[in-house]
């Protein structure tokens, strides 16, 4: 082979690299809860909104992806995610939720996205009175008061269900129930933004409560979960700004 041909061949790999098109982002479907749960998330006129939407959109944009959100009632969401395999991702999720149904389904989770604290919102003068002073406690229909299961099973506490957060919190104001068991971020949002009654109920952290975290989950795309974890760390300033906007930890 002559020298001139060798010289030309030497530059072919470089030219190939230069002309390889950049990797394109993907379009993914995220299954989400069809639930009014602000500041974390809600669905209005079919559109997913709130902290979760802003954060997931920021991640997708940073990596060139596109997320389409499909709201579903909670039971249907799990069925379509685990059994029918309809979604690329689910949010929110946690390894402890529906753990039996997830057995053998190879569900993988991101690092923690946000904190989830559920406990009792009470009148200020009720705070610190101890769990033995509680007889009637309210929650939203379809939700379980996990932090109070021992008291409920023993009959020491009777649960009263409400259809909406406003109805639930009003029952505490009127003393029809001793406290409302719900997500603390959601309770504060309802009191401050919707009902315009900030400080009228307080979280009693001396009473039984649970602290957990929200995660993005997948059965199909562990590599994207790895990308998302990098985003949470490398773009912490963006993540923190979105959390500050919605007053979320």
FIKOLZA-1660 file (N, C-alpha, C; in steps of 0.1 Angstrom, whole numbers, plus 5000, padded with zeros to 4 digits):
% residues 249
   i   px   py   pz ch aa at
   1 5009 4988 5000  A  X  N
   1 5000 5000 5000  A  X CA
   1 5009 5012 5000  A  X  C
   2 5006 5022 4991  A  X  N
   2 5015 5033 4990  A  X CA
   2 5012 5043 5001  A  X  C
   3 5022 5052 5003  A  X  N
   3 5022 5062 5014  A  X CA
   3 5010 5071 5014  A  X  C
   4 5006 5076 5002  A  X  N
   4 4995 5085 5000  A  X CA
   4 4982 5079 5005  A  X  C
   5 4980 5066 5001  A  X  N
   5 4968 5059 5005  A  X CA
   5 4967 5057 5020  A  X  C
   6 4978 5054 5027  A  X  N
   6 4979 5052 5041  A  X CA
   6 4975 5066 5048  A  X  C
   7 4980 5076 5042  A  X  N
   7 4978 5090 5048  A  X CA
   7 4963 5093 5048  A  X  C
   8 4956 5089 5036  A  X  N
   8 4942 5092 5035  A  X CA
   8 4934 5084 5045  A  X  C
   9 4937 5071 5046  A  X  N
   9 4930 5062 5055  A  X CA
   9 4931 5066 5070  A  X  C
  10 4942 5073 5073  A  X  N
  10 4945 5077 5087  A  X CA
  10 4934 5087 5092  A  X  C
  11 4928 5094 5083  A  X  N
  11 4918 5104 5087  A  X CA
  11 4904 5100 5086  A  X  C
  12 4902 5087 5080  A  X  N
  12 4888 5082 5079  A  X CA
  12 4881 5081 5092  A  X  C
  13 4887 5075 5103  A  X  N
  13 4880 5073 5116  A  X CA
  13 4876 5087 5121  A  X  C
  14 4885 5097 5120  A  X  N
  14 4881 5110 5125  A  X CA
  14 4869 5116 5118  A  X  C
  15 4869 5114 5105  A  X  N
  15 4858 5119 5097  A  X CA
  15 4845 5112 5100  A  X  C
  16 4846 5099 5103  A  X  N
  16 4834 5091 5107  A  X CA
  16 4828 5097 5120  A  X  C
  17 4837 5099 5129  A  X  N
  17 4833 5104 5142  A  X CA
  17 4826 5118 5141  A  X  C
  18 4832 5127 5132  A  X  N
  18 4827 5140 5130  A  X CA
  18 4813 5139 5124  A  X  C
  19 4810 5129 5116  A  X  N
  19 4797 5129 5109  A  X CA
  19 4787 5120 5115  A  X  C
  20 4790 5114 5127  A  X  N
  20 4780 5106 5134  A  X CA
  20 4770 5115 5140  A  X  C
  21 4757 5114 5137  A  X  N
  21 4747 5124 5143  A  X CA
  21 4747 5122 5158  A  X  C
  22 4744 5133 5166  A  X  N
  22 4743 5133 5180  A  X CA
  22 4731 5124 5184  A  X  C
  23 4733 5118 5196  A  X  N
  23 4722 5109 5201  A  X CA
  23 4710 5117 5204  A  X  C
  24 4698 5112 5200  A  X  N
  24 4686 5119 5202  A  X CA
  24 4679 5114 5215  A  X  C
  25 4671 5124 5221  A  X  N
  25 4663 5120 5233  A  X CA
  25 4652 5111 5229  A  X  C
  26 4646 5105 5239  A  X  N
  26 4635 5096 5236  A  X CA
  26 4621 5102 5242  A  X  C
  27 4611 5096 5237  A  X  N
  27 4597 5100 5242  A  X CA
  27 4593 5088 5251  A  X  C
  28 4589 5092 5263  A  X  N
  28 4585 5083 5274  A  X CA
  28 4572 5086 5279  A  X  C
  29 4565 5076 5284  A  X  N
  29 4552 5078 5291  A  X CA
  29 4553 5075 5306  A  X  C
  30 4548 5085 5314  A  X  N
  30 4549 5084 5328  A  X CA
  30 4535 5082 5334  A  X  C
  31 4533 5071 5341  A  X  N
  31 4520 5069 5348  A  X CA
  31 4520 5077 5361  A  X  C
  32 4510 5085 5363  A  X  N
  32 4509 5094 5375  A  X CA
  32 4495 5092 5381  A  X  C
  33 4495 5097 5394  A  X  N
  33 4482 5095 5401  A  X CA
  33 4472 5106 5398  A  X  C
  34 4460 5102 5395  A  X  N
  34 4449 5112 5392  A  X CA
  34 4443 5116 5405  A  X  C
  35 4450 5126 5411  A  X  N
  35 4447 5130 5424  A  X CA
  35 4450 5144 5427  A  X  C
  36 4442 5151 5434  A  X  N
  36 4445 5165 5438  A  X CA
  36 4454 5164 5450  A  X  C
  37 4467 5166 5448  A  X  N
  37 4477 5164 5459  A  X CA
  37 4487 5175 5459  A  X  C
  38 4483 5187 5456  A  X  N
  38 4492 5199 5457  A  X CA
  38 4497 5201 5471  A  X  C
  39 4510 5206 5472  A  X  N
  39 4518 5211 5461  A  X CA
  39 4526 5200 5453  A  X  C
  40 4525 5188 5456  A  X  N
  40 4532 5177 5449  A  X CA
  40 4527 5175 5435  A  X  C
  41 4514 5174 5433  A  X  N
  41 4509 5172 5420  A  X CA
  41 4494 5172 5420  A  X  C
  42 4488 5175 5408  A  X  N
  42 4474 5175 5406  A  X CA
  42 4471 5173 5391  A  X  C
  43 4459 5171 5388  A  X  N
  43 4455 5170 5374  A  X CA
  43 4443 5180 5372  A  X  C
  44 4445 5190 5363  A  X  N
  44 4435 5200 5360  A  X CA
  44 4432 5200 5345  A  X  C
  45 4419 5197 5342  A  X  N
  45 4415 5196 5328  A  X CA
  45 4424 5187 5320  A  X  C
  46 4428 5176 5326  A  X  N
  46 4436 5166 5320  A  X CA
  46 4451 5168 5320  A  X  C
  47 4455 5179 5325  A  X  N
  47 4469 5183 5325  A  X CA
  47 4475 5180 5339  A  X  C
  48 4487 5174 5339  A  X  N
  48 4494 5171 5351  A  X CA
  48 4502 5184 5355  A  X  C
  49 4500 5188 5368  A  X  N
  49 4506 5200 5373  A  X CA
  49 4513 5198 5386  A  X  C
  50 4521 5208 5390  A  X  N
  50 4526 5208 5404  A  X CA
  50 4541 5206 5404  A  X  C
  51 4547 5203 5416  A  X  N
  51 4561 5201 5418  A  X CA
  51 4566 5190 5409  A  X  C
  52 4559 5179 5409  A  X  N
  52 4564 5167 5402  A  X CA
  52 4565 5170 5387  A  X  C
  53 4555 5177 5381  A  X  N
  53 4556 5180 5367  A  X CA
  53 4568 5189 5364  A  X  C
  54 4570 5199 5372  A  X  N
  54 4581 5209 5369  A  X CA
  54 4594 5201 5370  A  X  C
  55 4596 5193 5380  A  X  N
  55 4609 5186 5382  A  X CA
  55 4611 5176 5371  A  X  C
  56 4602 5168 5367  A  X  N
  56 4604 5158 5357  A  X CA
  56 4605 5164 5343  A  X  C
  57 4598 5175 5341  A  X  N
  57 4600 5182 5328  A  X CA
  57 4614 5188 5327  A  X  C
  58 4619 5194 5339  A  X  N
  58 4633 5199 5339  A  X CA
  58 4643 5189 5336  A  X  C
  59 4641 5177 5342  A  X  N
  59 4651 5166 5339  A  X CA
  59 4650 5162 5324  A  X  C
  60 4638 5160 5319  A  X  N
  60 4636 5155 5305  A  X CA
  60 4642 5165 5295  A  X  C
  61 4640 5178 5298  A  X  N
  61 4646 5189 5289  A  X CA
  61 4661 5188 5289  A  X  C
  62 4667 5186 5301  A  X  N
  62 4681 5186 5302  A  X CA
  62 4688 5175 5295  A  X  C
  63 4680 5164 5292  A  X  N
  63 4686 5152 5285  A  X CA
  63 4680 5150 5271  A  X  C
  64 4672 5160 5267  A  X  N
  64 4666 5159 5254  A  X CA
  64 4654 5149 5253  A  X  C
  65 4649 5145 5264  A  X  N
  65 4638 5136 5264  A  X CA
  65 4624 5143 5263  A  X  C
  66 4614 5136 5261  A  X  N
  66 4600 5142 5262  A  X CA
  66 4592 5132 5271  A  X  C
  67 4585 5138 5281  A  X  N
  67 4577 5130 5289  A  X CA
  67 4562 5133 5286  A  X  C
  68 4554 5122 5284  A  X  N
  68 4540 5124 5283  A  X CA
  68 4534 5118 5296  A  X  C
  69 4525 5125 5302  A  X  N
  69 4519 5121 5315  A  X CA
  69 4505 5115 5314  A  X  C
  70 4503 5103 5320  A  X  N
  70 4490 5096 5319  A  X CA
  70 4484 5094 5333  A  X  C
  71 4475 5103 5337  A  X  N
  71 4469 5102 5350  A  X CA
  71 4459 5090 5351  A  X  C
  72 4460 5083 5362  A  X  N
  72 4452 5072 5365  A  X CA
  72 4448 5072 5379  A  X  C
  73 4436 5066 5383  A  X  N
  73 4433 5063 5397  A  X CA
  73 4443 5054 5402  A  X  C
  74 4446 5055 5415  A  X  N
  74 4458 5048 5421  A  X CA
  74 4458 5032 5418  A  X  C
  75 4446 5026 5420  A  X  N
  75 4446 5011 5418  A  X CA
  75 4448 5008 5403  A  X  C
  76 4442 5015 5394  A  X  N
  76 4444 5013 5380  A  X CA
  76 4458 5016 5376  A  X  C
  77 4464 5026 5382  A  X  N
  77 4478 5029 5378  A  X CA
  77 4487 5018 5381  A  X  C
  78 4486 5012 5393  A  X  N
  78 4494 5000 5397  A  X CA
  78 4492 4989 5387  A  X  C
  79 4479 4986 5384  A  X  N
  79 4476 4975 5375  A  X CA
  79 4482 4977 5361  A  X  C
  80 4481 4989 5356  A  X  N
  80 4487 4992 5342  A  X CA
  80 4502 4992 5342  A  X  C
  81 4508 4996 5354  A  X  N
  81 4522 4996 5354  A  X CA
  81 4528 4983 5357  A  X  C
  82 4522 4975 5365  A  X  N
  82 4528 4962 5369  A  X CA
  82 4524 4950 5361  A  X  C
  83 4511 4950 5357  A  X  N
  83 4505 4938 5350  A  X CA
  83 4504 4940 5335  A  X  C
  84 4500 4953 5331  A  X  N
  84 4498 4955 5317  A  X CA
  84 4510 4962 5310  A  X  C
  85 4520 4966 5318  A  X  N
  85 4532 4972 5313  A  X CA
  85 4530 4984 5303  A  X  C
  86 4521 4992 5307  A  X  N
  86 4517 5003 5298  A  X CA
  86 4526 5016 5299  A  X  C
  87 4533 5017 5310  A  X  N
  87 4541 5029 5312  A  X CA
  87 4556 5027 5312  A  X  C
  88 4563 5037 5308  A  X  N
  88 4578 5036 5309  A  X CA
  88 4582 5038 5324  A  X  C
  89 4575 5048 5330  A  X  N
  89 4579 5051 5344  A  X CA
  89 4566 5053 5352  A  X  C
  90 4567 5053 5366  A  X  N
  90 4557 5056 5375  A  X CA
  90 4562 5066 5385  A  X  C
  91 4553 5076 5388  A  X  N
  91 4556 5086 5398  A  X CA
  91 4543 5090 5405  A  X  C
  92 4544 5091 5419  A  X  N
  92 4555 5087 5428  A  X CA
  92 4555 5072 5430  A  X  C
  93 4566 5067 5436  A  X  N
  93 4566 5053 5439  A  X CA
  93 4576 5051 5451  A  X  C
  94 4575 5040 5457  A  X  N
  94 4584 5037 5469  A  X CA
  94 4584 5021 5470  A  X  C
  95 4595 5016 5473  A  X  N
  95 4597 5001 5473  A  X CA
  95 4588 4995 5483  A  X  C
  96 4583 5002 5493  A  X  N
  96 4574 4996 5503  A  X CA
  96 4560 4996 5499  A  X  C
  97 4556 5004 5489  A  X  N
  97 4542 5004 5485  A  X CA
  97 4539 4992 5476  A  X  C
  98 4527 4986 5479  A  X  N
  98 4523 4974 5472  A  X CA
  98 4534 4964 5469  A  X  C
  99 4542 4962 5479  A  X  N
  99 4554 4954 5478  A  X CA
  99 4551 4939 5473  A  X  C
 100 4540 4934 5478  A  X  N
 100 4536 4920 5474  A  X CA
 100 4533 4919 5459  A  X  C
 101 4526 4929 5454  A  X  N
 101 4523 4929 5440  A  X CA
 101 4535 4931 5431  A  X  C
 102 4546 4937 5436  A  X  N
 102 4558 4940 5429  A  X CA
 102 4568 4928 5429  A  X  C
 103 4565 4918 5436  A  X  N
 103 4574 4906 5437  A  X CA
 103 4576 4901 5423  A  X  C
 104 4589 4900 5420  A  X  N
 104 4593 4894 5407  A  X CA
 104 4591 4903 5395  A  X  C
 105 4587 4916 5397  A  X  N
 105 4584 4925 5386  A  X CA
 105 4596 4934 5382  A  X  C
 106 4607 4932 5389  A  X  N
 106 4619 4940 5386  A  X CA
 106 4617 4955 5385  A  X  C
 107 4611 4960 5395  A  X  N
 107 4609 4975 5396  A  X CA
 107 4621 4981 5401  A  X  C
 108 4626 4991 5395  A  X  N
 108 4638 4998 5399  A  X CA
 108 4635 5013 5402  A  X  C
 109 4642 5018 5412  A  X  N
 109 4638 5031 5418  A  X CA
 109 4649 5041 5417  A  X  C
 110 4646 5054 5415  A  X  N
 110 4655 5065 5416  A  X CA
 110 4659 5068 5430  A  X  C
 111 4669 5076 5432  A  X  N
 111 4672 5082 5445  A  X CA
 111 4660 5090 5449  A  X  C
 112 4659 5094 5462  A  X  N
 112 4648 5101 5467  A  X CA
 112 4646 5114 5460  A  X  C
 113 4633 5117 5457  A  X  N
 113 4630 5130 5450  A  X CA
 113 4625 5140 5460  A  X  C
 114 4616 5136 5469  A  X  N
 114 4611 5145 5479  A  X CA
 114 4607 5137 5491  A  X  C
 115 4606 5144 5502  A  X  N
 115 4601 5137 5515  A  X CA
 115 4586 5136 5515  A  X  C
 116 4582 5126 5522  A  X  N
 116 4567 5123 5524  A  X CA
 116 4565 5121 5539  A  X  C
 117 4559 5131 5545  A  X  N
 117 4556 5129 5560  A  X CA
 117 4541 5129 5561  A  X  C
 118 4536 5119 5567  A  X  N
 118 4522 5118 5570  A  X CA
 118 4519 5117 5585  A  X  C
 119 4510 5125 5590  A  X  N
 119 4508 5125 5604  A  X CA
 119 4495 5133 5607  A  X  C
 120 4494 5137 5620  A  X  N
 120 4481 5143 5624  A  X CA
 120 4482 5158 5625  A  X  C
 121 4473 5165 5618  A  X  N
 121 4471 5179 5619  A  X CA
 121 4460 5182 5630  A  X  C
 122 4463 5190 5640  A  X  N
 122 4454 5192 5651  A  X CA
 122 4453 5207 5654  A  X  C
 123 4443 5210 5662  A  X  N
 123 4442 5224 5667  A  X CA
 123 4454 5227 5676  A  X  C
 124 4459 5239 5676  A  X  N
 124 4471 5243 5684  A  X CA
 124 4470 5239 5699  A  X  C
 125 4458 5240 5705  A  X  N
 125 4457 5237 5719  A  X CA
 125 4456 5222 5722  A  X  C
 126 4455 5214 5711  A  X  N
 126 4455 5199 5712  A  X CA
 126 4469 5193 5711  A  X  C
 127 4478 5201 5705  A  X  N
 127 4492 5196 5703  A  X CA
 127 4499 5192 5717  A  X  C
 128 4505 5181 5717  A  X  N
 128 4512 5176 5729  A  X CA
 128 4503 5169 5739  A  X  C
 129 4490 5167 5735  A  X  N
 129 4481 5161 5745  A  X CA
 129 4483 5146 5746  A  X  C
 130 4490 5140 5736  A  X  N
 130 4492 5125 5737  A  X CA
 130 4482 5117 5729  A  X  C
 131 4486 5106 5724  A  X  N
 131 4477 5098 5715  A  X CA
 131 4465 5092 5723  A  X  C
 132 4466 5091 5736  A  X  N
 132 4455 5085 5743  A  X CA
 132 4443 5095 5744  A  X  C
 133 4445 5107 5741  A  X  N
 133 4434 5117 5741  A  X CA
 133 4427 5117 5727  A  X  C
 134 4431 5109 5718  A  X  N
 134 4425 5109 5705  A  X CA
 134 4415 5097 5704  A  X  C
 135 4403 5100 5700  A  X  N
 135 4393 5089 5698  A  X CA
 135 4389 5089 5683  A  X  C
 136 4386 5100 5677  A  X  N
 136 4381 5101 5663  A  X CA
 136 4391 5108 5655  A  X  C
 137 4396 5101 5644  A  X  N
 137 4406 5107 5635  A  X CA
 137 4401 5106 5621  A  X  C
 138 4403 5116 5613  A  X  N
 138 4398 5116 5599  A  X CA
 138 4410 5114 5589  A  X  C
 139 4406 5109 5577  A  X  N
 139 4415 5108 5566  A  X CA
 139 4407 5108 5553  A  X  C
 140 4414 5109 5542  A  X  N
 140 4407 5110 5529  A  X CA
 140 4403 5095 5525  A  X  C
 141 4391 5094 5519  A  X  N
 141 4385 5081 5515  A  X CA
 141 4395 5074 5506  A  X  C
 142 4398 5062 5509  A  X  N
 142 4408 5054 5501  A  X CA
 142 4422 5054 5506  A  X  C
 143 4425 5063 5515  A  X  N
 143 4438 5064 5521  A  X CA
 143 4439 5056 5534  A  X  C
 144 4450 5051 5537  A  X  N
 144 4453 5044 5550  A  X CA
 144 4461 5052 5559  A  X  C
 145 4458 5052 5572  A  X  N
 145 4465 5060 5582  A  X CA
 145 4476 5050 5588  A  X  C
 146 4487 5048 5580  A  X  N
 146 4496 5038 5584  A  X CA
 146 4503 5040 5597  A  X  C
 147 4505 5053 5601  A  X  N
 147 4511 5055 5614  A  X CA
 147 4502 5052 5626  A  X  C
 148 4489 5050 5624  A  X  N
 148 4480 5048 5635  A  X CA
 148 4474 5034 5634  A  X  C
 149 4480 5025 5627  A  X  N
 149 4474 5011 5625  A  X CA
 149 4472 5004 5638  A  X  C
 150 4481 5005 5647  A  X  N
 150 4480 4997 5659  A  X CA
 150 4468 5002 5667  A  X  C
 151 4466 5015 5668  A  X  N
 151 4455 5021 5675  A  X CA
 151 4442 5018 5669  A  X  C
 152 4442 5018 5655  A  X  N
 152 4429 5015 5648  A  X CA
 152 4425 5000 5650  A  X  C
 153 4435 4991 5649  A  X  N
 153 4432 4977 5650  A  X CA
 153 4427 4974 5664  A  X  C
 154 4433 4981 5674  A  X  N
 154 4429 4978 5688  A  X CA
 154 4415 4985 5692  A  X  C
 155 4410 4993 5683  A  X  N
 155 4398 5000 5686  A  X CA
 155 4399 5013 5694  A  X  C
 156 4411 5017 5697  A  X  N
 156 4413 5029 5705  A  X CA
 156 4410 5042 5697  A  X  C
 157 4412 5040 5683  A  X  N
 157 4409 5051 5674  A  X CA
 157 4399 5047 5664  A  X  C
 158 4389 5055 5661  A  X  N
 158 4379 5053 5651  A  X CA
 158 4382 5062 5639  A  X  C
 159 4383 5057 5627  A  X  N
 159 4386 5065 5615  A  X CA
 159 4373 5070 5609  A  X  C
 160 4373 5082 5605  A  X  N
 160 4362 5089 5598  A  X CA
 160 4368 5094 5584  A  X  C
 161 4361 5090 5573  A  X  N
 161 4366 5093 5560  A  X CA
 161 4359 5106 5555  A  X  C
 162 4367 5113 5547  A  X  N
 162 4361 5125 5540  A  X CA
 162 4365 5124 5525  A  X  C
 163 4357 5131 5517  A  X  N
 163 4359 5130 5502  A  X CA
 163 4369 5140 5498  A  X  C
 164 4371 5151 5505  A  X  N
 164 4380 5162 5501  A  X CA
 164 4388 5167 5512  A  X  C
 165 4399 5173 5509  A  X  N
 165 4408 5178 5520  A  X CA
 165 4401 5189 5528  A  X  C
 166 4394 5198 5521  A  X  N
 166 4387 5209 5528  A  X CA
 166 4377 5203 5538  A  X  C
 167 4369 5194 5533  A  X  N
 167 4359 5187 5542  A  X CA
 167 4366 5181 5554  A  X  C
 168 4377 5174 5552  A  X  N
 168 4385 5168 5563  A  X CA
 168 4390 5178 5573  A  X  C
 169 4396 5189 5568  A  X  N
 169 4402 5199 5577  A  X CA
 169 4391 5206 5585  A  X  C
 170 4380 5209 5578  A  X  N
 170 4369 5216 5585  A  X CA
 170 4363 5207 5597  A  X  C
 171 4364 5194 5596  A  X  N
 171 4359 5186 5607  A  X CA
 171 4368 5187 5619  A  X  C
 172 4381 5191 5617  A  X  N
 172 4390 5193 5629  A  X CA
 172 4386 5207 5635  A  X  C
 173 4384 5217 5626  A  X  N
 173 4380 5230 5631  A  X CA
 173 4367 5229 5640  A  X  C
 174 4357 5221 5635  A  X  N
 174 4345 5220 5643  A  X CA
 174 4345 5210 5654  A  X  C
 175 4357 5203 5656  A  X  N
 175 4359 5193 5666  A  X CA
 175 4350 5181 5665  A  X  C
 176 4346 5178 5652  A  X  N
 176 4339 5166 5650  A  X CA
 176 4349 5154 5650  A  X  C
 177 4362 5157 5647  A  X  N
 177 4372 5147 5649  A  X CA
 177 4384 5154 5656  A  X  C
 178 4392 5146 5662  A  X  N
 178 4403 5151 5671  A  X CA
 178 4415 5155 5662  A  X  C
 179 4416 5150 5650  A  X  N
 179 4428 5153 5642  A  X CA
 179 4426 5148 5628  A  X  C
 180 4433 5153 5618  A  X  N
 180 4433 5149 5604  A  X CA
 180 4446 5142 5601  A  X  C
 181 4445 5130 5596  A  X  N
 181 4458 5123 5592  A  X CA
 181 4460 5124 5577  A  X  C
 182 4471 5131 5573  A  X  N
 182 4473 5133 5559  A  X CA
 182 4488 5137 5557  A  X  C
 183 4492 5139 5544  A  X  N
 183 4505 5144 5541  A  X CA
 183 4506 5158 5546  A  X  C
 184 4517 5161 5553  A  X  N
 184 4518 5175 5559  A  X CA
 184 4519 5186 5549  A  X  C
 185 4527 5183 5538  A  X  N
 185 4528 5193 5527  A  X CA
 185 4514 5197 5522  A  X  C
 186 4506 5187 5519  A  X  N
 186 4493 5189 5514  A  X CA
 186 4484 5196 5523  A  X  C
 187 4485 5193 5536  A  X  N
 187 4477 5200 5546  A  X CA
 187 4480 5214 5547  A  X  C
 188 4493 5218 5547  A  X  N
 188 4498 5232 5548  A  X CA
 188 4493 5239 5535  A  X  C
 189 4494 5233 5524  A  X  N
 189 4490 5239 5511  A  X CA
 189 4475 5243 5512  A  X  C
 190 4467 5233 5516  A  X  N
 190 4453 5236 5517  A  X CA
 190 4449 5247 5527  A  X  C
 191 4456 5247 5538  A  X  N
 191 4454 5257 5548  A  X CA
 191 4458 5271 5544  A  X  C
 192 4470 5271 5538  A  X  N
 192 4476 5284 5534  A  X CA
 192 4471 5290 5521  A  X  C
 193 4470 5282 5511  A  X  N
 193 4466 5286 5497  A  X CA
 193 4452 5286 5494  A  X  C
 194 4445 5275 5498  A  X  N
 194 4431 5273 5494  A  X CA
 194 4421 5279 5505  A  X  C
 195 4423 5275 5517  A  X  N
 195 4414 5279 5527  A  X CA
 195 4417 5293 5533  A  X  C
 196 4429 5298 5531  A  X  N
 196 4434 5311 5536  A  X CA
 196 4433 5311 5551  A  X  C
 197 4437 5300 5558  A  X  N
 197 4437 5299 5572  A  X CA
 197 4450 5294 5578  A  X  C
 198 4461 5301 5575  A  X  N
 198 4474 5296 5579  A  X CA
 198 4476 5296 5594  A  X  C
 199 4482 5285 5599  A  X  N
 199 4484 5284 5613  A  X CA
 199 4473 5279 5622  A  X  C
 200 4461 5277 5616  A  X  N
 200 4449 5273 5624  A  X CA
 200 4450 5259 5628  A  X  C
 201 4458 5250 5620  A  X  N
 201 4461 5237 5624  A  X CA
 201 4476 5235 5624  A  X  C
 202 4481 5226 5632  A  X  N
 202 4495 5224 5633  A  X CA
 202 4498 5209 5633  A  X  C
 203 4510 5205 5628  A  X  N
 203 4514 5191 5628  A  X CA
 203 4520 5188 5642  A  X  C
 204 4514 5177 5648  A  X  N
 204 4519 5172 5661  A  X CA
 204 4529 5161 5658  A  X  C
 205 4542 5164 5658  A  X  N
 205 4552 5154 5655  A  X CA
 205 4555 5145 5667  A  X  C
 206 4549 5148 5678  A  X  N
 206 4550 5139 5690  A  X CA
 206 4541 5127 5689  A  X  C
 207 4531 5127 5680  A  X  N
 207 4522 5116 5678  A  X CA
 207 4527 5107 5667  A  X  C
 208 4522 5094 5667  A  X  N
 208 4527 5085 5656  A  X CA
 208 4525 5091 5642  A  X  C
 209 4536 5090 5634  A  X  N
 209 4535 5094 5621  A  X CA
 209 4546 5086 5613  A  X  C
 210 4546 5088 5600  A  X  N
 210 4555 5081 5591  A  X CA
 210 4563 5091 5583  A  X  C
 211 4576 5088 5581  A  X  N
 211 4584 5096 5572  A  X CA
 211 4589 5087 5561  A  X  C
 212 4587 5091 5549  A  X  N
 212 4592 5083 5537  A  X CA
 212 4597 5092 5526  A  X  C
 213 4598 5087 5514  A  X  N
 213 4603 5095 5503  A  X CA
 213 4596 5090 5490  A  X  C
 214 4595 5100 5481  A  X  N
 214 4590 5097 5468  A  X CA
 214 4601 5094 5458  A  X  C
 215 4599 5085 5449  A  X  N
 215 4609 5081 5439  A  X CA
 215 4602 5079 5425  A  X  C
 216 4610 5080 5415  A  X  N
 216 4606 5077 5401  A  X CA
 216 4610 5062 5399  A  X  C
 217 4601 5054 5394  A  X  N
 217 4603 5040 5392  A  X CA
 217 4601 5036 5377  A  X  C
 218 4607 5024 5374  A  X  N
 218 4606 5019 5361  A  X CA
 218 4608 5004 5361  A  X  C
 219 4603 4997 5351  A  X  N
 219 4606 4983 5348  A  X CA
 219 4614 4981 5335  A  X  C
 220 4615 4992 5328  A  X  N
 220 4620 4991 5314  A  X CA
 220 4633 4999 5312  A  X  C
 221 4636 5009 5319  A  X  N
 221 4646 5019 5316  A  X CA
 221 4656 5022 5327  A  X  C
 222 4663 5013 5332  A  X  N
 222 4672 5016 5343  A  X CA
 222 4683 5026 5340  A  X  C
 223 4686 5027 5327  A  X  N
 223 4697 5037 5323  A  X CA
 223 4691 5051 5324  A  X  C
 224 4678 5053 5322  A  X  N
 224 4672 5066 5324  A  X CA
 224 4671 5070 5339  A  X  C
 225 4669 5060 5347  A  X  N
 225 4669 5062 5361  A  X CA
 225 4683 5067 5366  A  X  C
 226 4693 5061 5360  A  X  N
 226 4707 5065 5363  A  X CA
 226 4709 5079 5359  A  X  C
 227 4704 5083 5347  A  X  N
 227 4705 5097 5342  A  X CA
 227 4698 5106 5352  A  X  C
 228 4686 5102 5357  A  X  N
 228 4678 5110 5366  A  X CA
 228 4685 5112 5379  A  X  C
 229 4692 5102 5384  A  X  N
 229 4700 5103 5396  A  X CA
 229 4711 5113 5395  A  X  C
 230 4718 5113 5383  A  X  N
 230 4728 5123 5380  A  X CA
 230 4722 5137 5380  A  X  C
 231 4711 5138 5374  A  X  N
 231 4704 5151 5373  A  X CA
 231 4701 5157 5387  A  X  C
 232 4696 5148 5396  A  X  N
 232 4693 5153 5410  A  X CA
 232 4705 5158 5417  A  X  C
 233 4717 5152 5414  A  X  N
 233 4730 5156 5420  A  X CA
 233 4736 5168 5413  A  X  C
 234 4738 5166 5400  A  X  N
 234 4746 5176 5392  A  X CA
 234 4738 5189 5390  A  X  C
 235 4725 5188 5390  A  X  N
 235 4716 5200 5388  A  X CA
 235 4709 5204 5401  A  X  C
 236 4716 5202 5412  A  X  N
 236 4710 5205 5425  A  X CA
 236 4704 5219 5426  A  X  C
 237 4710 5228 5420  A  X  N
 237 4705 5242 5421  A  X CA
 237 4691 5243 5414  A  X  C
 238 4689 5236 5403  A  X  N
 238 4676 5236 5397  A  X CA
 238 4666 5229 5405  A  X  C
 239 4670 5217 5410  A  X  N
 239 4661 5209 5419  A  X CA
 239 4657 5217 5431  A  X  C
 240 4666 5224 5438  A  X  N
 240 4663 5232 5450  A  X CA
 240 4654 5243 5447  A  X  C
 241 4656 5250 5435  A  X  N
 241 4648 5261 5431  A  X CA
 241 4633 5257 5429  A  X  C
 242 4631 5245 5423  A  X  N
 242 4618 5240 5422  A  X CA
 242 4611 5236 5435  A  X  C
 243 4619 5230 5444  A  X  N
 243 4614 5227 5457  A  X CA
 243 4610 5239 5465  A  X  C
 244 4618 5250 5464  A  X  N
 244 4616 5262 5471  A  X CA
 244 4602 5268 5465  A  X  C
 245 4601 5268 5452  A  X  N
 245 4588 5273 5446  A  X CA
 245 4576 5267 5452  A  X  C
 246 4577 5254 5455  A  X  N
 246 4565 5247 5460  A  X CA
 246 4566 5244 5475  A  X  C
 247 4576 5249 5482  A  X  N
 247 4578 5248 5496  A  X CA
 247 4578 5233 5500  A  X  C
 248 4587 5225 5493  A  X  N
 248 4588 5211 5495  A  X CA
 248 4603 5208 5499  A  X  C
 249 4604 5198 5508  A  X  N
 249 4618 5194 5511  A  X CA
 249 4623 5182 5503  A  X  C
% end
